[in-house]
């Protein structure tokens, strides 16, 4: 692949420091379960996660 081991090792260590990866010496690595991602609008109380192309809230789905 044309990539030396050092940058790959540094990237893996950085991912482990961020909690996204668990390294096992002389065995390998495994990914950690990621926390659920929140959309920027879901962090505001009372905001709708759906929006129309015009930027306003979407009407509720028909019954």
Secondary structure as GFF3:
##gff-version 3
##sequence-region A 1 63
A	DSSP	alpha_helix	5	17	.	.	.	ID=ss1
A	DSSP	beta_strand	21	24	.	.	.	ID=ss2
A	DSSP	beta_strand	28	31	.	.	.	ID=ss3
###
